[in-house]
Amino acid sequence: MRQMPTVASLDDLRYDQPMRIAIIADAHGNFAALEAVLESAVSHSVDAIIAAGDMVNPFPGSKLIWDKLRESSIEYLRGNQEEFLAFYEEATDDDPLRASPRFMPIQYAASLFTSDELREMGTPPLTRSVGEPDAGGLLVCHASPFDPWRSIASEVDHSLEAQFRRVRQSTIVAAHLHKPWRGEWQGKRLALCGSLGIPMEGDTDACYMIAEELSNGWRLTDVRVGYDRRLTIETLCEAEFATKAGPIGWLLLADYLHGERHLMAFFSHAPHVTSLSTYDEYAVSVRSYLVSAGILETMQKTFQFSF
């Protein structure tokens, strides 16, 4: 295990000097990917690092990531997965978060933490401002500035427009969708930074962003980092993730292995999903999906598990 990088706290940086900031997000408990990205960020001589949420849940490295980042000078923002775990701690035993097989990945991730740590998941801020807000500043968040569930890349409606109007900064960088993206809204630059732990769009390299302050604004650069994915696969197998996270966890493994949205596809294209209630019902349905997607054999071979 490598040492956490030594970078400055954002609070210690001088705003009258150009800054280079690494924005990382969506590790989802993939510690091997996080280590590789932090090493890359340091090699690019960044001044500070912002972790823009969803650094935990569901993979086995969630506790290690939480501990290491909270002990470091890296700024930690709250994402929807941190909120999920905070909600879990407050849920009653009959709440679906605790009782339904649908939420077994969250139940597994929650088991890695103490009750106090789960409550603390709800405390990191939603946003971080960098630079002078009225002089082309940068705002970093997980999904959108005031909602860790709604992406800035969504179709702009009255709710999202209201969020944008409250932001004084000229550039907003978020994550959440696990892919790089660029957009614009009434003169504001919008961007997504990609995912460390479960990148999508068919590219399985970890992805993060470097935001470099220039005289005319921020230069945003996506950085891809290859790493030994066998380390993550070995960790998943050793932790018995496929058993403990249940059938929905199998879809998350498919997402990771292929860099494709199998979890989303399962829920989007299987109308009977809402009627599932037992573990066996979910298992049969997910197994059928894996067969139809043509990935069951690869999954079984990779994770040494009979799905």
Sequence and secondary structure as in RCSB ss.txt:
>XXXX:A:sequence
MRQMPTVASLDDLRYDQPMRIAIIADAHGNFAALEAVLESAVSHSVDAIIAAGDMVNPFPGSKLIWDKLRESSIE
YLRGNQEEFLAFYEEATDDDPLRASPRFMPIQYAASLFTSDELREMGTPPLTRSVGEPDAGGLLVCHASPFDPWR
SIASEVDHSLEAQFRRVRQSTIVAAHLHKPWRGEWQGKRLALCGSLGIPMEGDTDACYMIAEELSNGWRLTDVRV
GYDRRLTIETLCEAEFATKAGPIGWLLLADYLHGERHLMAFFSHAPHVTSLSTYDEYAVSVRSYLVSAGILETMQ
KTFQFSF
>XXXX:A:secstr
         GGGS TTS  EEEEE   TT HHHHHHHHHHHHHTT SEEEE S  SSSSTTHHHHHHHHHHSSSE
E   HHHHHHHHHHHS TTSHHHH GGGHHHHHHHTTS HHHHHHTT S SEEEES GGGT EEEESSBTTBTTS
 TTS   HHHHHHHHH  SSEEEE SSSSEEEEEETTEEEEEE  SSS  TT  SEEEEEEEEETTEEEEEEEEE
   HHHHHHHHHHTTHHHHSHHHHHHHHHHHHHTS HHHHHHHH GGGGG  SHHHHHHHHHHHHHHTT HHHHH
HHHT   
